Amino acid sequence: MTAERAREPDATMTALPVEIAGLAGRLPSAQLAAARERAARLGIGADEVLLADGAVTPELAAAAAAAHLGLAVEPLDGMPSPAPPPEALRGMMRSGLLRQPDGSIVVAARGRQLRRLADELEAMPALRMRLRLTTPERLAQHVRQHFAGALGQLAAFALRDERADQSAATLGLSRYLLVLGALACVLLAGLALITPAALLVAPMLLVSLVLLGWSLLRLVASTTTPEIAPPPPRDDAALPAYSLIVPLYREARVVPQLIEALAALDYPPEKLQVLLVVEPDDAETAAALARHVRRPGFDILVAPDAGPRTKPKALNAALPFARGEIVGIYDAEDVPEPQQLRRACSAFAAPGNRRVGCVQARLAIDNVADSWITRQFAAEYAAHFDVVLPLLASARLPLPLGGTSNHFRRVALDRVGAWDPFNVAEDADLGVRLARGGWRTLVIASSTDEEAPRTAGAWLRQRTRWYKGWMQTLLVHGRTPRRLLAEIGWSGVLSFLLLLGGGLVSALMHPVFALALGLRWSLGAEAGTSTASLLLEGLGLLVLLTGYGATALCTLVGMRHRRLSGLWQVLPLIPLYWLMLSLAGWRALFQLIAAPQRWEKTEHGLARTSRRRPVRLRLRPAASQPAARRGRPSGLRNTDAAPPPHRPADA
């Protein structure tokens, strides 16, 4: 059979759906029939199958559909209309409808949307005079090109302007009061060392109760039996459209690993969109993405140069372009389990989970053997993500999200105002705001490998930022206590205070308690035997023993869940690690005043070891990387991580 004969329409072409009927005679009939059959299995449009295969371009698919429907094609290369107000801009991106100055309406439709459009045109033929068809890619490019200023303002300032009481941008005097309160606690502890008095018992008792509550939470979590994870769903038709957002800044080293890890995800490529967000001054990362992005469905965006330079602002900038019902967040160095998206969908779709707004995957450290710091980090993550967070989720309590591998219902994100660009622990803050909005968060038994900082300097900068963000989160949600109590209840408020507040108080006060006991024991009988002195000494001893005991048990259980060896290399170094946490906590406290929005970048791609494989993906030559996973074609479309007191790695 000749090529011309293969392209001739036959009897089977009469059954082609609207979205590809215009391609009859342009593509082989067998290819169109196969696209129709796969689309029926997936519950999507057949044009989306052809686009994911790289068989057609978006422009060709749109031109063929427009010709079949009797519509004009709109290239969107003329003069734009004035920038719409923020809510109208959001609505335009969600609906795919753009009203032109001449009164015509541009429709960015694809797949089953074209079938509905065909029904409307059949019912009202006069609409053909007003409607023009374009591609979702052209509409997105048009918006980025002509409404960049409005998008930047929306990404950076929408939460501050629309919900001022929930934004860290509006924190003022409370930041100074927090610093003064911490210094007052240290002063009281110093007085207790010199002249123990009954007046000092009450404030020290209050601090001790917070620390004991934090330890008790970890002890209870250590006794909880882990749930058995259900198998991931295999019905591809029931899977929703999924968008992944990956913010990158100075991440050129890990781009090959990132693209390979995302391509390995077991999810229908027709239903998966990946948005890679770079900063405007990061030419090196943008160039690396341009070299390695060779798959349809991967789009490169540039974050606006407005407001603070933070990860949450980059996420907000990408959100209007996300077309999925579910929005997932990954960091540049992440390597998620291939079935993670399916497991997240299973959790969202389970009976009784209609109000589940977020699904958090478990984070694990990959470069455990790089240094003693990465070993402690890995044990810390195991305790938090495999022990503490599952308890909070099962008890339906608010939990601070990890900075990565969290998956949201798009509707939940929209209703709570998405991310706060002025909070440097945007994940912890968003977890609380989801709970305040009536949304639950679940933890699933699917892991994402991350890279931990292996040097003390990198670790300190990262941990300082996490602590500073936790302080911002406490201040933001603590300034309306009655409203907070009404929205999440007593149990929610208590867990929120113990998890965030307890972790911070532990970091700030640990050296004070340790010094107090050390001086007391070194002075012996000279330190006095008054009731107040003995009571303060007992409180200090109880707090230290309970804290170390709870941490050791939680670490033991977490390392067993994660199958990490080297427990006896971890436990003896916990006191030293806690002193490092204290240094990061005090550094964060003063940064809260001097530089509240400073984002100290964590460099990635520096790991020397890997638990997953003996050779890091980033060290492989480009030629050795597989072209695509099963079902993912090769093609090019290049358009413009917190455990108490720790938080997952960041972008």
C-alpha positions as CSV (number, residue, x, y, z in Angstrom):
1,M,0.0,0.0,0.0
2,T,1.4,3.4,-0.9
3,A,1.7,6.3,1.5
4,E,-1.0,8.2,-0.5
5,R,-3.3,5.2,-0.2
6,A,-2.6,5.0,3.6
7,R,-3.8,8.6,4.1
8,E,-7.1,8.2,2.2
9,P,-10.2,8.2,4.4
10,D,-12.1,5.0,4.7
11,A,-15.4,4.0,6.2
12,T,-14.0,3.9,9.7
13,M,-13.2,7.7,9.5
14,T,-16.9,8.6,9.7
15,A,-16.8,7.6,13.4
16,L,-14.0,9.9,14.3
17,P,-14.7,12.3,17.2
18,V,-15.0,16.0,16.5
19,E,-11.5,16.9,17.8
20,I,-9.7,14.8,15.2
21,A,-12.3,14.6,12.4
22,G,-10.6,17.4,10.6
23,L,-7.3,15.4,10.5
24,A,-8.9,12.8,8.2
25,G,-6.7,12.6,5.1
26,R,-3.8,14.3,6.9
27,L,-2.8,11.4,9.1
28,P,-3.0,7.6,8.4
29,S,-6.5,6.3,9.2
30,A,-5.0,3.6,11.4
31,Q,-3.2,6.2,13.5
32,L,-6.4,8.2,13.9
33,A,-8.4,5.0,14.8
34,A,-5.7,4.1,17.4
35,A,-5.8,7.5,18.9
36,R,-9.6,7.3,19.1
37,E,-9.5,4.0,20.9
38,R,-6.8,5.1,23.4
39,A,-8.8,8.3,24.1
40,A,-11.9,6.2,24.9
41,R,-9.8,4.1,27.3
42,L,-8.4,7.2,29.0
43,G,-11.6,9.3,29.0
44,I,-10.0,12.2,27.1
45,G,-10.0,13.7,23.6
46,A,-8.2,11.9,20.8
47,D,-6.3,15.0,19.8
48,E,-4.6,14.9,23.3
49,V,-3.4,11.4,22.4
50,L,-1.9,12.6,19.2
51,L,-0.3,15.6,20.9
52,A,1.3,13.4,23.6
53,D,2.7,11.1,20.8
54,G,4.2,14.1,19.0
55,A,2.1,13.1,15.9
56,V,0.7,16.6,15.5
57,T,1.5,20.1,16.8
58,P,-1.0,22.1,18.8
59,E,-1.3,24.5,15.8
60,L,-2.1,21.7,13.4
61,A,-4.7,20.1,15.7
62,A,-6.4,23.5,16.3
63,A,-6.4,24.4,12.6
64,A,-8.0,21.0,11.7
65,A,-10.6,21.3,14.5
66,A,-11.5,24.9,13.5
67,A,-11.9,23.9,9.8
68,H,-14.2,21.0,10.8
69,L,-16.3,23.3,13.1
70,G,-16.4,26.1,10.6
71,L,-14.5,28.5,12.9
72,A,-11.7,31.0,12.3
73,V,-8.3,30.4,13.9
74,E,-7.0,33.1,16.2
75,P,-3.2,33.4,16.3
76,L,-3.3,36.0,19.1
77,D,-0.5,38.0,17.6
78,G,-2.3,41.3,17.5
79,M,-2.6,44.1,20.0
80,P,-3.9,42.9,23.4
81,S,-6.8,44.3,25.2
82,P,-6.1,46.1,28.6
83,A,-5.0,43.8,31.4
84,P,-8.1,42.5,33.2
85,P,-8.5,42.7,37.0
86,P,-7.0,39.9,39.0
87,E,-10.1,37.8,39.4
88,A,-11.0,38.2,35.7
89,L,-7.5,37.1,34.8
90,R,-7.8,34.0,37.0
91,G,-11.2,33.2,35.4
92,M,-9.8,33.7,31.9
93,M,-7.0,31.2,32.5
94,R,-9.5,28.7,34.1
95,S,-12.1,28.9,31.4
96,G,-9.9,29.4,28.3
97,L,-12.1,32.3,27.1
98,L,-10.7,35.6,26.0
99,R,-12.9,38.5,24.9
100,Q,-11.3,40.6,22.2
101,P,-11.8,44.4,21.7
102,D,-13.9,43.8,18.6
103,G,-16.4,41.8,20.6
104,S,-15.3,38.4,19.4
105,I,-14.5,35.6,21.8
106,V,-11.4,33.5,21.5
107,V,-11.8,29.9,22.8
108,A,-8.8,27.9,23.8
109,A,-10.4,24.4,23.6
110,R,-9.1,20.9,23.3
111,G,-10.3,17.4,23.6
112,R,-13.8,16.9,25.0
113,Q,-14.2,20.6,25.2
114,L,-14.3,20.7,21.4
115,R,-17.2,18.1,21.5
116,R,-19.2,20.4,23.8
117,L,-18.4,23.3,21.6
118,A,-19.7,21.4,18.6
119,D,-23.0,20.8,20.4
120,E,-23.3,24.5,21.2
121,L,-22.6,25.5,17.7
122,E,-25.2,23.1,16.4
123,A,-27.8,24.5,18.8
124,M,-26.8,28.1,18.0
125,P,-25.1,28.4,14.5
126,A,-24.9,32.2,14.9
127,L,-22.1,31.7,17.4
128,R,-19.7,30.9,14.6
129,M,-19.6,34.6,13.7
130,R,-18.4,35.5,17.2
131,L,-16.1,32.6,18.1
132,R,-12.5,32.0,17.1
133,L,-10.4,29.0,18.1
134,T,-6.9,29.0,19.5
135,T,-4.6,26.6,21.4
136,P,-4.2,26.6,25.2
137,E,-0.5,27.1,24.5
138,R,-1.0,30.3,22.5
139,L,-3.4,31.7,25.1
140,A,-0.9,31.0,27.8
141,Q,1.9,32.6,25.8
142,H,-0.3,35.6,25.0
143,V,-1.1,36.1,28.7
144,R,2.5,35.8,29.7
145,Q,3.6,38.2,27.0
146,H,1.0,40.9,27.5
147,F,-0.2,40.6,31.0
148,A,3.1,39.9,32.7
149,G,2.8,42.8,35.1
150,A,-0.7,41.8,36.3
151,L,0.5,38.2,36.7
152,G,3.5,39.3,38.7
153,Q,1.3,41.4,41.0
154,L,-1.1,38.5,41.4
155,A,1.7,36.0,42.2
156,A,3.5,38.3,44.7
157,F,0.7,40.3,46.4
158,A,-2.7,38.6,46.0
159,L,-2.8,36.9,49.4
160,R,-1.5,40.1,51.1
161,D,-4.1,42.3,49.4
162,E,-7.1,39.9,49.6
163,R,-6.4,38.2,53.0
164,A,-4.1,40.5,54.9
165,D,-4.4,38.8,58.2
166,Q,-3.1,35.5,56.7
167,S,0.0,36.9,55.1
168,A,3.4,37.2,56.7
169,A,3.8,40.5,54.7
170,T,1.7,42.3,57.3
171,L,3.6,41.1,60.4
172,G,4.9,44.2,62.2
173,L,5.2,44.6,65.9
174,S,4.7,40.9,66.7
175,R,8.1,40.1,65.2
176,Y,9.8,42.3,67.7
177,L,7.6,41.0,70.6
178,L,8.6,37.4,69.7
179,V,12.3,38.3,69.9
180,L,11.8,40.1,73.2
181,G,9.9,37.2,74.6
182,A,12.7,34.7,73.7
183,L,15.3,37.0,75.3
184,A,13.1,37.3,78.4
185,C,12.9,33.5,78.7
186,V,16.7,33.4,78.6
187,L,17.0,36.2,81.1
188,L,14.6,34.4,83.5
189,A,16.6,31.2,83.1
190,G,19.8,33.1,83.9
191,L,18.2,34.5,87.0
192,A,17.2,31.0,88.0
193,L,20.8,30.0,87.7
194,I,22.0,32.8,90.0
195,T,19.2,33.1,92.6
196,P,16.5,30.4,92.3
197,A,13.2,32.0,93.4
198,A,9.6,31.0,93.6
199,L,8.7,33.8,91.2
200,L,10.6,32.0,88.5
201,V,8.9,28.7,88.8
202,A,5.7,29.7,86.9
203,P,7.3,31.0,83.7
204,M,9.8,28.1,83.6
205,L,6.9,25.7,84.2
206,L,5.1,27.1,81.2
207,V,8.1,26.7,79.0
208,S,8.6,23.2,80.4
209,L,5.0,22.2,79.6
210,V,5.4,23.2,76.0
211,L,8.6,21.1,75.7
212,L,7.0,18.2,77.5
213,G,4.0,18.3,75.2
214,W,6.2,18.3,72.2
215,S,8.0,15.2,73.5
216,L,4.8,13.5,74.4
217,L,3.5,14.0,70.9
218,R,6.6,12.2,69.6
219,L,6.2,9.4,72.2
220,V,2.6,8.7,71.2
221,A,3.5,8.7,67.5
222,S,6.2,6.1,68.2
223,T,3.6,3.7,69.5
224,T,1.2,4.0,66.5
225,T,1.0,1.1,64.1
226,P,1.5,2.2,60.5
227,E,-1.4,1.8,58.1
228,I,-1.1,-0.6,55.2
229,A,-1.2,1.3,51.9
230,P,-3.8,0.2,49.3
231,P,-2.6,-0.6,45.9
232,P,-2.4,2.2,43.4
233,P,-5.4,2.4,40.9
234,R,-4.9,0.9,37.5
235,D,-8.0,2.4,35.8
236,D,-6.5,5.1,33.7
237,A,-9.9,6.5,32.7
238,A,-10.7,7.4,36.3
239,L,-7.4,9.3,36.7
240,P,-7.8,13.1,36.8
241,A,-5.7,15.6,34.8
242,Y,-2.6,16.3,36.8
243,S,-0.3,19.3,36.9
244,L,3.2,19.3,38.4
245,I,5.0,22.5,39.3
246,V,8.8,22.4,39.8
247,P,10.5,25.7,40.8
248,L,14.2,25.9,40.0
249,Y,16.9,28.4,40.9
250,R,20.5,27.7,40.2
251,E,19.8,24.0,39.6
252,A,21.5,23.3,36.3
253,R,23.5,20.5,37.9
254,V,20.3,18.4,38.7
255,V,18.2,19.1,35.6
256,P,19.1,15.8,33.8
257,Q,18.2,13.9,36.9
258,L,15.0,15.9,37.4
259,I,13.7,15.3,33.8
260,E,14.5,11.6,34.0
261,A,12.7,11.3,37.3
262,L,9.6,13.1,36.1
263,A,9.5,11.1,32.9
264,A,9.6,7.9,34.9
265,L,6.4,8.7,36.7
266,D,3.7,6.0,36.0
267,Y,0.9,8.3,34.7
268,P,-0.8,8.6,31.3
269,P,1.3,11.3,29.6
270,E,-1.9,12.7,28.0
271,K,-3.2,13.7,31.5
272,L,0.1,15.0,32.9
273,Q,1.4,18.6,32.6
274,V,4.8,19.6,34.0
275,L,5.5,23.3,34.6
276,L,9.2,24.1,35.2
277,V,9.6,27.6,36.7
278,V,12.9,29.5,36.5
279,E,13.9,32.9,37.8
280,P,14.6,35.7,35.2
281,D,18.3,36.0,36.0
282,D,19.0,32.2,36.0
283,A,20.2,31.8,32.4
284,E,22.3,28.6,33.3
285,T,19.3,26.7,34.6
286,A,17.1,27.9,31.7
287,A,19.8,26.7,29.2
288,A,20.0,23.3,30.9
289,L,16.2,22.9,30.7
290,A,16.2,23.9,27.0
291,R,18.8,21.2,26.4
292,H,17.1,18.4,28.3
293,V,13.3,19.1,27.9
294,R,12.4,17.0,24.9
295,R,8.9,15.8,25.8
296,P,5.4,17.2,25.1
297,G,3.7,18.3,28.2
298,F,6.8,19.9,29.7
299,D,6.6,23.7,29.7
300,I,9.2,26.2,30.9
301,L,7.9,29.4,32.7
302,V,9.8,32.4,33.9
303,A,8.8,33.7,37.4
304,P,7.9,37.4,37.5
305,D,10.5,39.9,38.8
306,A,8.1,41.4,41.3
307,G,7.9,41.1,45.1
308,P,10.1,38.9,47.2
309,R,12.4,36.3,45.5
310,T,10.9,33.2,47.1
311,K,9.8,29.7,46.1
312,P,6.1,30.4,47.0
313,K,6.0,33.3,44.6
314,A,7.3,31.1,41.8
315,L,4.6,28.5,42.6
316,N,1.9,31.2,42.5
317,A,3.2,32.4,39.2
318,A,2.8,28.9,37.7
319,L,-0.5,28.1,39.2
320,P,-2.7,30.1,36.7
321,F,-1.2,27.9,33.9
322,A,-1.8,24.6,35.6
323,R,-4.7,22.8,33.9
324,G,-4.9,19.8,36.2
325,E,-7.6,19.0,38.8
326,I,-4.7,17.9,41.0
327,V,-1.5,20.1,41.4
328,G,1.6,18.4,42.7
329,I,4.8,20.2,43.9
330,Y,8.3,18.8,43.5
331,D,11.8,20.3,44.1
332,A,14.5,20.2,41.6
333,E,16.5,17.4,43.3
334,D,13.5,15.1,43.9
335,V,13.3,11.5,42.7
336,P,9.7,10.4,43.5
337,E,8.5,6.8,43.4
338,P,7.0,6.2,39.9
339,Q,3.6,5.3,41.2
340,Q,3.3,8.3,43.6
341,L,0.7,10.2,41.5
342,R,-1.5,7.2,41.3
343,R,-1.3,6.7,45.0
344,A,-2.2,10.3,45.6
345,C,-5.2,9.9,43.3
346,S,-6.3,6.8,45.2
347,A,-6.2,8.8,48.5
348,F,-8.3,11.6,47.0
349,A,-10.9,9.3,45.5
350,A,-11.3,7.1,48.6
351,P,-14.8,7.1,50.1
352,G,-15.2,9.8,52.7
353,N,-12.2,11.8,51.4
354,R,-14.1,14.5,49.6
355,R,-12.7,17.2,52.0
356,V,-9.1,15.9,51.6
357,G,-7.3,19.0,50.2
358,C,-3.8,17.7,50.2
359,V,-1.9,14.4,50.1
360,Q,1.7,14.5,51.5
361,A,4.2,11.9,50.3
362,R,7.0,10.8,52.6
363,L,10.4,12.4,52.1
364,A,13.6,10.3,52.5
365,I,17.3,11.3,52.3
366,D,19.2,9.7,49.5
367,N,22.8,10.8,50.2
368,V,22.8,9.3,53.8
369,A,26.5,8.4,53.7
370,D,27.9,11.8,52.7
371,S,28.6,13.0,56.2
372,W,27.5,12.7,59.8
373,I,25.1,15.6,59.1
374,T,23.3,13.8,56.3
375,R,23.1,10.7,58.5
376,Q,21.4,12.8,61.2
377,F,19.2,14.5,58.6
378,A,18.1,11.1,57.3
379,A,17.2,9.8,60.7
380,E,15.4,13.1,61.4
381,Y,13.3,12.8,58.2
382,A,12.5,9.2,59.0
383,A,11.1,10.1,62.5
384,H,9.1,13.0,61.1
385,F,7.6,11.6,57.8
386,D,7.3,8.0,58.8
387,V,6.2,8.4,62.5
388,V,4.9,11.9,63.5
389,L,3.1,13.1,60.4
390,P,1.1,9.8,59.9
391,L,-0.2,10.2,63.4
392,L,-1.4,13.8,62.9
393,A,-3.0,12.8,59.6
394,S,-4.9,9.9,61.1
395,A,-6.1,12.1,63.9
396,R,-7.3,14.7,61.4
397,L,-5.1,17.4,62.9
398,P,-3.3,20.2,61.1
399,L,0.1,19.3,60.0
400,P,3.0,21.4,58.5
401,L,3.5,20.2,55.0
402,G,6.8,19.3,53.5
403,G,8.2,21.7,51.0
404,T,7.8,19.1,48.3
405,S,5.9,16.0,47.2
406,N,2.6,17.5,48.3
407,H,-0.4,17.1,46.0
408,F,-3.4,19.4,46.2
409,R,-6.9,19.5,44.9
410,R,-6.8,22.6,42.7
411,V,-10.1,23.8,44.2
412,A,-8.6,23.6,47.7
413,L,-5.6,25.7,46.7
414,D,-7.8,28.3,45.1
415,R,-10.1,28.6,48.1
416,V,-7.3,29.1,50.6
417,G,-5.4,31.6,48.5
418,A,-2.5,29.4,47.4
419,W,1.0,30.1,48.8
420,D,2.2,33.1,50.8
421,P,5.2,34.6,49.0
422,F,6.3,36.4,52.2
423,N,6.5,33.3,54.3
424,V,9.8,31.4,53.9
425,A,8.2,28.2,55.2
426,E,5.3,28.4,52.8
427,D,4.6,24.7,53.2
428,A,4.0,24.8,57.0
429,D,1.8,27.9,56.6
430,L,-0.3,26.4,53.8
431,G,-0.9,23.2,55.9
432,V,-2.4,25.4,58.6
433,R,-4.5,27.4,56.2
434,L,-5.9,24.3,54.6
435,A,-7.0,23.1,58.0
436,R,-8.5,26.5,58.8
437,G,-10.4,26.2,55.5
438,G,-11.9,22.8,56.5
439,W,-9.6,20.7,54.3
440,R,-7.9,17.6,55.6
441,T,-4.3,16.4,54.8
442,L,-3.3,12.8,54.4
443,V,0.1,11.1,54.4
444,I,0.6,8.3,51.9
445,A,3.1,5.5,51.9
446,S,5.0,6.7,48.9
447,S,8.5,8.2,49.1
448,T,10.5,10.8,47.4
449,D,14.3,10.8,47.6
450,E,15.9,14.1,48.4
451,E,19.4,15.4,48.7
452,A,20.4,16.7,52.2
453,P,23.1,19.4,52.6
454,R,26.3,17.7,53.6
455,T,28.3,20.7,55.1
456,A,27.6,22.6,58.3
457,G,27.3,25.9,56.5
458,A,24.8,24.8,54.0
459,W,22.8,22.9,56.7
460,L,22.8,26.0,58.9
461,R,21.5,28.3,56.2
462,Q,18.7,26.0,55.3
463,R,17.6,25.3,58.8
464,T,17.7,29.0,59.7
465,R,15.2,29.7,56.9
466,W,12.9,26.8,58.0
467,Y,12.9,28.1,61.6
468,K,12.3,31.7,60.5
469,G,9.3,30.5,58.4
470,W,7.9,28.6,61.4
471,M,8.1,31.7,63.5
472,Q,6.3,33.6,60.7
473,T,3.6,30.9,60.6
474,L,3.1,31.0,64.4
475,L,2.8,34.8,64.4
476,V,0.4,34.9,61.4
477,H,-2.1,32.3,62.7
478,G,-1.6,33.3,66.3
479,R,-2.8,36.9,65.9
480,T,-6.5,35.9,65.7
481,P,-6.6,33.2,68.4
482,R,-10.4,33.1,68.7
483,R,-10.9,32.7,65.0
484,L,-8.2,30.0,64.9
485,L,-9.9,28.1,67.7
486,A,-13.3,28.3,66.0
487,E,-11.8,27.0,62.7
488,I,-9.6,24.1,63.9
489,G,-10.8,23.4,67.5
490,W,-8.9,22.9,70.7
491,S,-7.1,19.7,69.5
492,G,-6.0,21.4,66.3
493,V,-4.7,24.5,68.1
494,L,-2.9,22.3,70.6
495,S,-1.2,20.2,68.0
496,F,-0.3,23.3,66.0
497,L,1.3,25.0,69.0
498,L,3.1,21.8,70.2
499,L,4.5,20.9,66.8
500,L,5.7,24.3,65.6
501,G,6.0,26.1,69.0
502,G,7.5,23.1,70.7
503,G,10.1,22.6,68.0
504,L,11.1,26.3,68.2
505,V,11.1,26.5,72.0
506,S,13.2,23.3,72.1
507,A,15.8,24.8,69.7
508,L,16.0,28.1,71.5
509,M,15.9,26.9,75.1
510,H,17.8,23.6,74.9
511,P,21.3,25.2,75.6
512,V,19.8,27.2,78.4
513,F,18.4,24.1,80.2
514,A,21.6,22.2,79.6
515,L,23.8,25.0,80.9
516,A,21.5,25.4,84.0
517,L,21.9,21.8,84.9
518,G,25.6,21.7,84.2
519,L,26.2,24.7,86.5
520,R,24.0,23.2,89.1
521,W,25.8,19.9,89.2
522,S,29.3,21.6,89.0
523,L,28.5,23.8,92.0
524,G,27.1,21.0,94.0
525,A,25.8,22.0,97.5
526,E,26.7,25.7,96.9
527,A,23.8,26.0,94.5
528,G,21.3,25.8,97.3
529,T,18.6,23.4,98.3
530,S,15.5,25.6,98.5
531,T,12.2,24.4,97.2
532,A,12.4,26.7,94.2
533,S,15.9,25.6,93.4
534,L,15.0,21.9,93.6
535,L,11.9,22.4,91.6
536,L,13.7,24.3,88.8
537,E,16.4,21.6,88.7
538,G,13.8,18.9,88.5
539,L,12.0,20.7,85.6
540,G,15.2,21.0,83.7
541,L,16.2,17.4,84.2
542,L,12.7,16.2,83.3
543,V,12.6,18.3,80.1
544,L,16.1,17.1,79.0
545,L,15.5,13.4,79.7
546,T,12.0,13.4,78.2
547,G,13.2,15.3,75.1
548,Y,16.2,13.0,74.5
549,G,14.1,9.9,75.3
550,A,11.3,10.9,72.9
551,T,13.7,11.8,70.2
552,A,15.7,8.6,70.5
553,L,12.5,6.4,70.4
554,C,11.0,8.3,67.5
555,T,14.3,8.1,65.7
556,L,14.6,4.3,66.3
557,V,11.0,3.7,65.0
558,G,11.5,5.9,62.0
559,M,14.8,4.3,61.0
560,R,13.2,0.9,61.3
561,H,10.4,2.0,59.0
562,R,12.8,3.5,56.6
563,R,15.2,0.5,56.9
564,L,18.1,2.7,57.8
565,S,21.2,1.2,59.4
566,G,23.6,2.9,61.7
567,L,21.4,3.7,64.7
568,W,24.3,3.8,67.1
569,Q,26.1,6.2,64.9
570,V,23.1,8.6,65.1
571,L,22.0,8.4,68.8
572,P,25.3,9.6,70.4
573,L,25.4,12.6,68.1
574,I,21.9,13.9,68.9
575,P,23.2,16.3,71.7
576,L,25.6,17.9,69.2
577,Y,23.0,18.0,66.5
578,W,20.6,19.7,69.0
579,L,23.2,22.4,69.7
580,M,23.4,23.1,65.9
581,L,19.6,23.3,65.9
582,S,19.8,25.9,68.7
583,L,22.3,28.0,66.7
584,A,20.0,27.9,63.7
585,G,17.0,28.8,65.9
586,W,18.7,31.9,67.4
587,R,20.1,32.9,64.0
588,A,16.5,32.7,62.6
589,L,15.1,34.8,65.5
590,F,17.3,37.7,64.6
591,Q,16.8,37.3,60.9
592,L,13.1,37.6,61.6
593,I,13.9,41.2,62.4
594,A,16.7,42.0,60.1
595,A,15.7,40.1,56.9
596,P,12.3,38.4,57.3
597,Q,12.0,37.5,53.6
598,R,15.6,36.5,52.9
599,W,15.7,33.2,51.1
600,E,19.0,31.5,51.7
601,K,19.4,29.1,48.8
602,T,20.3,25.5,49.3
603,E,22.6,24.2,46.5
604,H,21.8,20.8,45.1
605,G,23.7,18.3,42.9
606,L,26.6,18.1,45.3
607,A,25.9,14.7,46.9
608,R,28.7,12.1,46.8
609,T,26.7,9.0,47.6
610,S,23.3,7.6,46.9
611,R,21.1,4.9,48.5
612,R,19.2,4.4,45.2
613,R,22.1,3.5,43.0
614,P,25.9,3.5,43.1
615,V,26.2,6.3,40.5
616,R,24.3,9.5,40.7
617,L,22.0,10.3,37.8
618,R,23.6,13.7,37.4
619,L,27.0,12.1,36.7
620,R,25.7,10.1,33.7
621,P,26.5,11.3,30.2
622,A,23.4,12.6,28.4
623,A,23.6,9.8,25.8
624,S,23.0,7.2,28.5
625,Q,19.7,8.6,29.6
626,P,16.6,6.7,28.3
627,A,14.7,8.7,25.6
628,A,11.3,8.2,27.3
629,R,9.3,6.0,29.6
630,R,6.7,3.7,28.3
631,G,4.0,5.8,26.6
632,R,6.0,9.0,26.7
633,P,7.0,10.1,23.3
634,S,10.0,12.2,22.4
635,G,9.2,15.7,21.1
636,L,9.9,19.3,21.9
637,R,7.6,21.9,23.3
638,N,9.4,24.7,25.0
639,T,7.1,27.6,26.0
640,D,8.1,30.5,27.9
641,A,10.6,20.3,51.7
642,A,9.0,20.0,57.9
643,P,10.0,17.9,60.7
644,P,9.9,19.5,64.1
645,P,12.0,21.3,64.1
646,H,12.9,20.4,60.6
647,R,11.4,21.0,57.1
648,P,12.0,19.3,53.8
649,A,14.4,20.3,51.2
650,D,13.6,23.2,49.0
651,A,13.9,24.4,45.4
